[in-house]
Structures are given as structure tokens and as C-alpha cells.
């Protein structure tokens, strides 16, 4: 039984406060607003920068959600690498799909 207690104590960490969650949610909302504006605003001619800018915002949002709401900042580094690998794979597949349908032509 003492092994279980020692194991549990070795994995304790400080959880973020409610205010930190609210700050992250506001940042995510702001990034989402910029994404929507970037995509739907026809006044700006983004040209070749539309997809890369949306992909960058997507990666930042994924990182924030995984780090704060999934508590990856307190977990083992291998889990962070696992999620980063999944994000990289999803991004590559998305870009290949865009190229397959001649999105940039």
C-alpha cells in the first residue's frame, strides 16, 4: 500500500487556476475570430498566405488545448511528443488532400 501512496505523491502537480483557464479560453476565442475573419473577409487578398496562416493558427490552438485542457504540460514528455506527432501527421495529410484537389492552382 505504501508503494501506491508513494507513486501517487510522485505524480501530484499544481493545477491551473480558474482564471488561467479563462485566459486560455479568451485566447482561443480570439484566435478563432482571427481565423474566421481571415477566411471570410474578401477585402484582403491573402493569396498564397491563406492556407499557411490558417494552418499556423490551427497548430497554436491545438498546442494550447493539449497543453492546458488536456494537462500535457504536467505529464510525461513522451505524451507531448505523441500528440505533436499526431498533429504533424494530420497536417501532412491535410496538405496532401489540398494538393490532390489542386487547391492552390
C-alpha positions in Angstrom: 0.0 0.0 0.0 2.9 2.4 0.7 4.1 1.9 -2.9 0.8 3.2 -4.2 0.9 6.2 -1.9 4.5 7.0 -2.9 3.5 6.6 -6.6 0.5 8.9 -6.2 2.6 11.5 -4.4 5.3 11.5 -7.1 2.6 12.4 -9.7 1.0 15.3 -7.9 1.2 18.7 -9.5 -0.3 22.1 -9.3 -3.4 22.5 -11.3 -4.0 25.8 -13.1 -6.4 28.2 -11.5 -9.8 29.0 -13.0 -8.5 32.4 -14.1 -5.8 30.7 -16.2 -8.5 28.6 -17.9 -10.5 31.7 -18.6 -7.4 33.4 -20.1 -6.7 30.4 -22.3 -10.3 30.3 -23.4 -10.2 34.0 -24.3 -7.0 33.5 -26.3 -8.6 30.5 -28.2 -11.7 32.6 -28.9 -9.5 35.5 -30.3 -7.6 33.1 -32.5 -10.8 31.6 -33.8 -12.2 35.1 -34.5 -9.0 35.8 -36.5 -9.4 32.5 -38.4 -12.9 33.3 -39.3 -12.0 36.9 -40.3 -9.1 35.6 -42.4 -11.2 33.1 -44.3 -14.4 35.1 -44.9 -13.0 38.6 -45.3 -12.9 39.3 -49.1 -11.4 42.7 -48.7 -8.0 41.3 -48.0 -6.2 39.4 -50.8 -4.4 36.7 -48.8 -3.4 34.7 -51.9 -0.8 32.1 -51.1 -0.8 33.1 -47.4 -4.4 32.0 -46.7 -3.7 28.3 -46.0 -0.4 28.7 -44.2 -1.8 31.3 -41.9 -4.8 29.1 -41.1 -2.5 26.1 -40.5 -0.3 28.1 -38.1 -3.4 29.3 -36.2 -4.6 25.7 -36.1 -1.3 24.4 -34.6 -1.3 27.2 -32.0 -4.8 26.3 -30.9 -4.1 22.6 -30.8 -1.0 23.3 -28.7 -3.0 25.4 -26.2 -5.8 23.0 -25.9 -3.5 20.0 -25.5 -1.2 21.8 -23.0 -3.8 23.4 -20.8 -7.1 21.5 -21.1 -5.5 18.0 -21.5 -2.8 18.8 -18.9 0.1 17.8 -21.1 2.3 20.3 -19.5 2.2 18.2 -16.3 2.5 14.8 -18.0 5.4 12.8 -19.3 7.3 14.4 -22.3 6.5 11.2 -24.4 2.8 12.1 -24.4 3.6 15.6 -25.7 5.7 14.0 -28.5 2.8 11.6 -29.2 0.3 14.4 -29.7 2.8 16.5 -31.7 3.4 13.5 -34.0 -0.4 13.1 -34.5 -0.7 16.8 -35.3 2.2 16.6 -37.8 0.6 13.6 -39.4 -2.8 15.3 -39.6 -1.3 18.4 -41.1 0.7 16.5 -43.8 -2.5 14.5 -44.7 -4.5 17.7 -45.0 -1.9 19.4 -47.2 -1.7 16.3 -49.4 -5.5 16.4 -49.7 -5.4 20.0 -50.7 -2.7 19.3 -53.3 -4.6 16.3 -54.7 -7.6 18.6 -55.4 -5.4 21.3 -56.9 -6.5 23.8 -54.2 -3.6 26.1 -54.9 -3.8 26.2 -58.7 
